[in-house]
Structures are given as structure tokens and as C-alpha cells.
């Protein structure tokens, strides 16, 4: 863990929100609404999943120090649900799934969603 040398406190910085996965009854209507209301662009997708309880409604954040963040989550009442996967080996792009102390899924990417997805194409 990195420390602020002046104050001897851990350096905490805000994490970047990567994406939020939601469930909707009409995918085409939802895409249209989010584009019109928020000006969102479809980067890749849409992606449809068979509903189960394993990795449903979640947030995804981007943090280049994925190992440290997974450890911090585990040490603070949450847990690491998966190993850290290197999904784009030649670029060291990694992802992992954790869980907060309340059971909510937290997906972590080392790089932005756009960079990660376009590297997989």
C-alpha cells in the first residue's frame, strides 16, 4: 500500500466508474432511451446474458492496481469472487470480480471498457 509521506496515511484516490450492467425488459427500447436521454454511445453490444444470480446487477470500475484493490476489498469485509484473469495477455489487460460486504458484485478492469473490448475484437 502506498502512503502519503507527509501525513503517514494511505493514499486513497477515486476510482473510475467503468460501466454499470442493468437488466431491462426491452433491450432496443432501453438502448434508444439511454442514447437519447444521456447521449450514451453503444461501444459494443448489446450483450444478452441468461439470467442467473451469479454476476447480475453490478458496478464495474477501472483501477490499474487490480491486485491491491482486490486485496483491500477482501481485507475490509468484502471478498474476491474470482481469480484475476489476464484477458489481453500481450497488453496485460486484467479483470476480476469481487463482492462488497453487502453482497453486491464489483467488477474490476485494469483498463477502460473501450480499450478492453476493442482489444478483444
C-alpha positions, 0 to 999 in steps of 0.5 A: 500500500502506498502512503502519503509521506507527509501525513503517514496515511494511505493514499486513497484516490477515486476510482473510475466508474467503468460501466454499470450492467442493468437488466431491462425488459426491452433491450432496443427500447432501453438502448434508444432511451439511454442514447437519447436521454444521456447521449450514451454511445453503444461501444459494443453490444448489446450483450444478452446474458441468461439470467442467473444470480451469479454476476447480475446487477453490478458496478464495474470500475477501472483501477490499474492496481487490480491486485491491491484493490482486490486485496483491500476489498477482501481485507475490509469485509468484502471478498474476491469472487474470482481469480484475476484473469489476464484477458489481453495477455500481450497488453496485460489487460486484467479483470476480476470480480469481487463482492462488497460486504453487502453482497453486491458484485464489483467488477474490476478492469485494469483498463477502460471498457473501450480499450478492453473490448476493442482489444478483444475484437 
